[in-house]
Amino acid sequence: MASLATALGLRASELGVPVSNWAPGLLSWQFFFAYGLLSSRTLKQWYGIDHNASPREDLAKYGDAAVRSGKITQKQLAMLRRNESAHANSVENYTLFVAAMGFATFAGVETHLINRAGLLYVTARVAYGLVYIFIDHDVWSQIRGITWWTGNLSCLWLLYRAGAKLNAAL
């Protein structure tokens, strides 16, 4: 098994030791993160405002009433709304990641480049989620845009590399 440095192309591989493609693992992690960990259901259950009959409408229907009743504060409601937005954006953005990783693998982009771009994407998306949910200051929340672009540019770069590989023979 190759080391982390080898898998990312930072050190040469030992002769005969292949570098594993991390795409399946990174895709699985990102699916779990986007669809599971970032889901607002857990926090809504924690605060006692989760309604299984129509959970997508919890904050719209019950958020202000929960603040008025003292179940949660206005600041907590704002955080829950940001959590829902971070979750929705991560789910929407997952398709770009799947396309980039799949296309790059199919096209034969070097494994260490796929691993590097995939790890950058996953790291940027975790940072994006944390910044989106927990930072409510206008200036500091600009970090969210930086992490969003970092993740997307890693995918666009992989798509570019895949296109270059496929068109090299033409």
Disulfide bonds with the S-S distance in Angstrom:
none
